[in-house]
Amino acid sequence: MSNSALIIGAGPAGLMAAERLLAQGAQVQIFDAKPSIGRKFLMAGKSGLNLTKNEPLAIFQNQYYDASAQLAPMLNDFGPADVMRWANALGADVFSGSSGRVFPKAMKASPLLRAWMLRLQNAGAELRVKSRWRTLSKDGCFGFETPSGPAQITPDVAVLALGGGSWKKLGSDGQWIDILAQHGVASAPFEPSNAALQVAWSPYMQKLYGQPIKSVALTAGGYKSRGEVILSKRGLEGSGIYTLSPALRQRQKLFIDLAPDLTIAQIATALQRPKGKNSLSNFLRKTLRLPPVKIALLQELARPLPTDPAALARMIKALPLAYTGLAPLDEAISTAGGVRWQDLNAGLMLKKLPGVFCAGEMLDWEAPTGGYLINACLATGAWAGDHAANYAAQS
């Protein structure tokens, strides 16, 4: 007789856990609180579904901040090359962009998600939507609120893949924290990651809202980023700022290098040229090829600008930016916090709840955008699914 497995959460982590359990002969039921599956996954696909990043595994694994060591074995088991093979096998042929980011050629999540769910159901998975997890008894009975009334299930193993704490309307509402706390599992508080930076701009900047600030380097609390940010009404957003999330949450000082390809000495030498009748803005544009948005940012944050070329050069290379914090938790692309690693064994099983495994963003890890988020969700789902199947087989 095959073992029964319960998956709670039909995002990429939960579906991957289901796939691995089905492959080992388990009878799988997938429950999700929303009327349809993979809502955050589909939202990610609206701007082109970035599944992973095609880069050396050692570099890839090092992008997970404080959780890199914990995630390493899972990413080694299901890394970028594995994600690409998996997507291709589903008919969602992928390609690598110039930056190494990997996307389906269709640039959408929905075809992949439909093909994936169809494959799981053909393998025997049962899907139940509009079914919210409410209780867990000491004897391992999971209670749900469903359209047809309360339901109780006592599986041989369960994989929780309930998401983090952002984008509640898509399903990641964090309500599971209270259920696990009743069983002695205290999660690390959720905090925003990959979130916009809030800055109180003066009216002077209003005409520039929406413009990209290209080729800048940013540093905060030992973290460094090189890329592009978008100047918005509320502050700064984009991958260049998202990478610094751990430092920005701690309100570390932030500095922007407006000319990362030049040294302070090179800038100072250029600024010693005769200014003539040029305004300072025109002089900076012609001498250093700074675009208007960078000059405006310099004026906004450092006015009155130093007249000494060396002092102005230092300011251009390390422009301090005062900010009020990150965007609210529910507006963040992802979150830090969740089930602590110390409460899990090596197979992602909760030590205080034998037979109950966790996967995806509900674990306490974070990563920048660029394919790292979805890949780790898939990898932890695969890892939890495999270990849940092994646990059930040995019980």
C-alpha positions as CSV (number, residue, x, y, z in Angstrom):
1,M,0.0,0.0,0.0
2,S,1.4,3.4,-1.0
3,N,2.0,6.1,1.6
4,S,-0.2,9.2,1.7
5,A,1.3,12.7,1.4
6,L,-0.3,16.1,2.0
7,I,1.0,19.2,0.4
8,I,-0.2,22.5,1.7
9,G,0.5,25.4,-0.7
10,A,0.4,25.1,-4.5
11,G,3.3,27.4,-5.4
12,P,6.5,26.2,-7.0
13,A,7.9,24.7,-3.8
14,G,4.7,22.7,-3.0
15,L,4.3,21.5,-6.6
16,M,7.9,20.4,-6.8
17,A,7.5,18.5,-3.5
18,A,4.4,16.8,-4.9
19,E,6.3,15.9,-8.1
20,R,9.1,14.1,-6.1
21,L,6.6,12.3,-3.8
22,L,4.6,11.1,-6.8
23,A,7.8,9.8,-8.4
24,Q,8.3,7.6,-5.4
25,G,4.8,6.2,-5.4
26,A,3.0,8.3,-2.8
27,Q,-0.7,9.2,-2.9
28,V,-0.6,13.0,-3.0
29,Q,-3.2,15.6,-2.1
30,I,-2.4,19.2,-2.7
31,F,-4.4,21.9,-0.8
32,D,-4.4,25.6,-1.4
33,A,-6.4,28.4,0.2
34,K,-6.8,30.3,-3.0
35,P,-9.3,29.5,-5.9
36,S,-6.4,28.8,-8.2
37,I,-2.8,27.7,-7.9
38,G,0.6,29.5,-8.2
39,R,-0.7,33.0,-7.9
40,K,2.6,34.6,-6.9
41,F,4.4,32.5,-9.5
42,L,2.0,33.9,-12.2
43,M,2.6,37.4,-10.9
44,A,6.4,36.9,-11.3
45,G,5.8,35.8,-14.9
46,K,4.1,39.0,-15.8
47,S,7.5,40.7,-16.4
48,G,9.1,37.5,-17.8
49,L,9.4,34.4,-15.7
50,N,13.0,34.4,-14.4
51,L,13.4,30.8,-13.4
52,T,17.1,30.7,-12.5
53,K,20.5,32.2,-13.5
54,N,22.9,30.4,-15.8
55,E,26.2,30.8,-13.9
56,P,28.7,28.6,-12.1
57,L,27.1,26.8,-9.2
58,A,29.6,28.0,-6.6
59,I,28.8,31.6,-7.5
60,F,25.0,30.9,-7.6
61,Q,25.0,29.2,-4.2
62,N,26.8,32.2,-2.6
63,Q,23.9,34.6,-3.4
64,Y,21.8,33.6,-0.4
65,Y,23.3,35.7,2.2
66,D,23.3,34.1,5.7
67,A,21.5,30.9,4.4
68,S,24.0,30.1,1.7
69,A,25.5,27.2,3.7
70,Q,22.1,25.7,4.6
71,L,20.8,25.9,1.0
72,A,24.0,24.6,-0.7
73,P,23.1,20.9,-0.6
74,M,19.7,21.6,-2.0
75,L,20.9,23.8,-4.8
76,N,23.6,21.3,-5.5
77,D,20.8,18.7,-6.0
78,F,18.6,21.0,-8.0
79,G,20.6,23.9,-9.4
80,P,20.4,26.1,-12.5
81,A,21.1,23.3,-14.9
82,D,18.5,21.1,-13.3
83,V,15.9,23.8,-13.5
84,M,16.6,24.3,-17.2
85,R,16.2,20.6,-17.9
86,W,13.0,20.4,-15.9
87,A,11.4,23.4,-17.7
88,N,12.5,22.1,-21.1
89,A,10.9,18.7,-20.2
90,L,7.6,20.5,-19.5
91,G,7.7,22.0,-23.0
92,A,8.6,25.5,-21.7
93,D,11.8,25.8,-23.6
94,V,14.2,28.2,-21.9
95,F,16.9,30.6,-23.0
96,S,19.6,32.6,-21.2
97,G,19.7,36.3,-21.6
98,S,22.8,38.4,-21.9
99,S,23.0,38.7,-18.1
100,G,22.7,34.9,-17.6
101,R,19.1,35.1,-16.4
102,V,17.0,32.2,-17.7
103,F,13.5,32.6,-19.0
104,P,10.9,30.5,-20.9
105,K,10.8,31.5,-24.5
106,A,7.1,32.2,-24.0
107,M,8.2,34.8,-21.3
108,K,5.1,33.7,-19.3
109,A,4.4,31.5,-16.3
110,S,1.0,30.3,-17.3
111,P,1.9,27.8,-20.0
112,L,4.5,26.2,-17.8
113,L,2.2,26.1,-14.8
114,R,-0.6,24.5,-16.8
115,A,1.7,21.8,-18.2
116,W,3.1,21.1,-14.8
117,M,-0.2,20.8,-13.1
118,L,-1.5,18.5,-15.8
119,R,1.5,16.3,-15.4
120,L,1.0,16.1,-11.7
121,Q,-2.7,15.2,-12.0
122,N,-1.9,12.6,-14.6
123,A,0.5,11.1,-12.1
124,G,-2.3,10.9,-9.6
125,A,-2.2,14.1,-7.6
126,E,-5.5,15.4,-6.2
127,L,-5.9,19.2,-6.1
128,R,-8.2,20.9,-3.6
129,V,-8.4,24.7,-3.8
130,K,-10.3,27.2,-1.6
131,S,-9.2,25.0,1.3
132,R,-7.5,26.9,4.1
133,W,-5.4,25.1,6.7
134,R,-6.7,26.0,10.2
135,T,-5.5,23.4,12.7
136,L,-3.0,20.7,13.5
137,S,-3.6,18.3,16.3
138,K,-0.9,16.5,18.3
139,D,-1.7,13.2,16.6
140,G,-0.9,14.8,13.1
141,C,-4.5,15.5,12.0
142,F,-4.7,18.6,9.7
143,G,-7.9,20.5,9.8
144,F,-9.1,22.6,6.8
145,E,-11.9,25.0,6.1
146,T,-13.3,24.1,2.7
147,P,-16.3,25.1,0.5
148,S,-18.1,22.0,1.6
149,G,-17.3,22.4,5.3
150,P,-14.5,21.4,7.7
151,A,-12.2,18.6,6.5
152,Q,-9.6,16.6,8.5
153,I,-6.7,14.6,7.0
154,T,-4.1,12.6,8.8
155,P,-1.4,11.8,6.2
156,D,1.7,9.7,6.6
157,V,3.8,12.8,5.7
158,A,3.1,16.4,5.0
159,V,5.0,19.2,3.2
160,L,4.2,22.8,4.1
161,A,4.9,25.3,1.4
162,L,2.9,28.2,2.5
163,G,5.1,31.1,1.4
164,G,6.5,34.2,3.2
165,G,4.8,37.3,4.4
166,S,4.4,39.6,1.3
167,W,1.7,39.9,-1.3
168,K,-1.0,38.6,1.0
169,K,-3.7,38.9,-1.7
170,L,-1.7,36.2,-3.7
171,G,-1.7,33.8,-0.8
172,S,1.4,34.4,1.3
173,D,-0.3,35.7,4.4
174,G,1.8,34.1,7.1
175,Q,-1.2,32.7,9.0
176,W,0.6,29.4,9.4
177,I,3.0,31.0,11.9
178,D,0.4,30.8,14.7
179,I,-0.4,27.2,14.0
180,L,3.2,26.1,14.2
181,A,3.8,28.2,17.3
182,Q,1.1,26.1,19.1
183,H,3.5,23.2,18.6
184,G,6.6,25.0,19.9
185,V,7.9,26.2,16.5
186,A,8.7,29.9,16.8
187,S,9.5,31.5,13.5
188,A,11.8,34.4,12.8
189,P,9.7,37.6,12.2
190,F,9.1,38.4,8.5
191,E,10.9,41.4,7.1
192,P,10.9,42.9,3.6
193,S,13.4,41.8,1.1
194,N,13.8,43.0,-2.5
195,A,11.8,46.0,-1.6
196,A,11.8,49.6,-2.8
197,L,13.8,52.1,-0.8
198,Q,11.8,55.0,0.6
199,V,13.3,58.5,0.1
200,A,11.7,61.9,0.9
201,W,12.6,63.7,-2.4
202,S,12.2,67.4,-2.7
203,P,9.8,68.7,-5.4
204,Y,12.9,69.4,-7.5
205,M,13.0,65.6,-8.4
206,Q,9.4,65.3,-9.5
207,K,10.1,65.8,-13.2
208,L,12.5,62.8,-13.1
209,Y,10.2,60.2,-11.6
210,G,10.3,56.9,-13.5
211,Q,13.7,57.5,-15.0
212,P,16.4,54.8,-14.8
213,I,19.7,55.7,-13.2
214,K,22.1,53.5,-15.1
215,S,25.5,52.2,-14.3
216,V,25.8,53.0,-10.6
217,A,27.5,51.2,-7.8
218,L,25.8,51.2,-4.4
219,T,27.3,50.2,-1.0
220,A,25.6,49.7,2.4
221,G,26.9,47.9,5.5
222,G,29.5,45.8,3.6
223,Y,27.1,44.9,0.8
224,K,27.9,46.1,-2.7
225,S,25.8,46.3,-5.9
226,R,26.5,47.3,-9.4
227,G,23.6,47.9,-11.8
228,E,20.6,50.1,-12.4
229,V,17.9,51.7,-10.2
230,I,14.7,53.5,-11.0
231,L,14.0,56.9,-9.5
232,S,10.4,56.8,-8.3
233,K,8.0,59.1,-6.4
234,R,8.6,57.1,-3.2
235,G,12.4,56.6,-3.6
236,L,14.5,54.0,-5.5
237,E,13.6,50.6,-6.8
238,G,15.2,47.9,-9.0
239,S,17.7,45.1,-8.8
240,G,20.5,47.5,-7.9
241,I,18.9,48.5,-4.6
242,Y,17.2,45.1,-3.9
243,T,20.6,43.4,-3.5
244,L,21.3,45.6,-0.4
245,S,18.1,44.6,1.4
246,P,19.8,43.0,4.5
247,A,21.9,46.1,5.2
248,L,19.0,48.6,4.4
249,R,16.7,46.8,6.8
250,Q,19.3,47.6,9.5
251,R,19.4,51.2,8.4
252,Q,23.1,51.0,7.4
253,K,24.4,54.1,5.6
254,L,24.0,54.0,1.9
255,F,26.4,55.5,-0.7
256,I,26.0,55.8,-4.4
257,D,28.9,55.9,-6.9
258,L,27.7,57.9,-9.9
259,A,30.8,57.1,-11.9
260,P,31.9,53.5,-11.1
261,D,34.2,53.2,-14.1
262,L,36.3,56.2,-13.0
263,T,38.6,56.7,-10.1
264,I,38.6,59.7,-7.7
265,A,41.9,60.8,-9.2
266,Q,40.5,60.6,-12.8
267,I,37.4,62.5,-11.9
268,A,39.3,65.2,-10.0
269,T,41.7,65.7,-13.0
270,A,38.7,66.1,-15.4
271,L,37.1,68.6,-13.0
272,Q,40.2,70.8,-13.1
273,R,39.6,71.7,-16.7
274,P,38.4,75.3,-17.4
275,K,34.7,75.6,-16.8
276,G,34.2,78.6,-19.1
277,K,30.7,79.9,-19.4
278,N,29.1,76.5,-18.8
279,S,26.7,76.0,-15.9
280,L,27.9,73.4,-13.3
281,S,25.3,70.9,-14.7
282,N,26.6,71.4,-18.3
283,F,30.2,71.2,-17.1
284,L,29.5,67.8,-15.3
285,R,27.6,66.5,-18.3
286,K,30.4,67.4,-20.8
287,T,33.3,66.6,-18.6
288,L,32.2,63.3,-17.0
289,R,29.3,62.4,-19.3
290,L,26.9,62.3,-16.4
291,P,23.3,62.2,-17.6
292,P,20.8,64.8,-16.3
293,V,19.2,62.3,-13.8
294,K,22.6,61.7,-12.1
295,I,23.4,65.4,-12.0
296,A,19.9,66.0,-10.4
297,L,20.6,63.3,-7.8
298,L,24.0,64.9,-7.0
299,Q,22.3,68.3,-6.6
300,E,19.5,66.9,-4.6
301,L,21.7,65.1,-2.1
302,A,24.8,67.2,-1.9
303,R,23.8,70.8,-2.5
304,P,25.8,73.1,-2.2
305,L,28.3,71.1,-4.2
306,P,32.0,71.4,-3.2
307,T,34.0,73.8,-5.4
308,D,37.2,71.9,-4.9
309,P,37.7,69.3,-7.7
310,A,39.0,66.6,-5.3
311,A,36.2,67.1,-2.8
312,L,33.6,67.0,-5.6
313,A,35.2,63.9,-7.0
314,R,34.9,62.2,-3.7
315,M,31.3,63.2,-3.4
316,I,30.5,61.8,-6.9
317,K,32.2,58.5,-5.9
318,A,30.4,58.2,-2.6
319,L,27.2,60.2,-2.6
320,P,25.4,59.6,0.8
321,L,21.7,59.0,0.4
322,A,19.4,59.4,3.5
323,Y,16.4,57.2,3.4
324,T,13.4,56.5,5.6
325,G,13.3,52.7,5.3
326,L,12.2,50.0,3.0
327,A,8.7,49.7,1.5
328,P,6.1,47.9,3.7
329,L,6.3,44.2,4.1
330,D,3.3,43.4,1.9
331,E,4.8,45.4,-1.0
332,A,8.1,43.5,-1.0
333,I,8.9,41.1,-3.7
334,S,10.0,38.5,-1.1
335,T,10.7,38.3,2.6
336,A,13.3,37.3,5.1
337,G,12.3,35.4,8.2
338,G,10.2,32.3,8.6
339,V,10.9,28.8,10.0
340,R,14.3,28.8,11.6
341,W,17.0,26.4,10.4
342,Q,17.7,25.3,13.9
343,D,14.1,23.9,14.1
344,L,14.6,21.7,11.0
345,N,16.7,18.6,10.5
346,A,18.9,18.1,7.4
347,G,15.9,16.9,5.4
348,L,13.8,20.0,6.2
349,M,11.6,18.1,8.7
350,L,10.4,20.0,11.7
351,K,12.1,18.5,14.8
352,K,9.1,19.0,16.9
353,L,6.7,17.6,14.3
354,P,8.0,14.3,12.9
355,G,6.7,13.7,9.4
356,V,6.0,17.4,8.7
357,F,8.4,19.1,6.3
358,C,8.8,22.7,5.2
359,A,9.9,24.2,1.9
360,G,10.0,27.4,-0.1
361,E,9.8,31.0,1.1
362,M,8.4,30.0,4.5
363,L,11.9,29.0,5.4
364,D,14.2,31.7,6.9
365,W,16.3,32.6,3.8
366,E,16.4,35.4,1.3
367,A,18.1,36.1,-2.1
368,P,18.2,38.9,-4.6
369,T,16.1,38.9,-7.7
370,G,17.6,37.3,-10.8
371,G,16.4,33.7,-10.7
372,Y,17.6,32.9,-7.3
373,L,14.2,33.1,-5.6
374,I,12.3,30.7,-7.8
375,N,15.3,28.3,-8.0
376,A,15.6,28.0,-4.2
377,C,11.8,27.4,-3.9
378,L,12.0,24.6,-6.4
379,A,15.2,23.2,-4.8
380,T,13.8,23.2,-1.3
381,G,10.5,21.7,-2.6
382,A,12.4,18.9,-4.3
383,W,14.5,18.3,-1.2
384,A,11.6,18.2,1.2
385,G,9.6,15.9,-1.2
386,D,12.4,13.4,-1.4
387,H,13.1,13.3,2.3
388,A,9.3,13.1,3.1
389,A,9.1,10.1,0.8
390,N,12.1,8.5,2.4
391,Y,10.7,9.2,5.9
392,A,7.3,7.6,4.9
393,A,9.0,4.6,3.5
394,Q,10.9,3.9,6.7
395,S,8.0,4.6,9.1
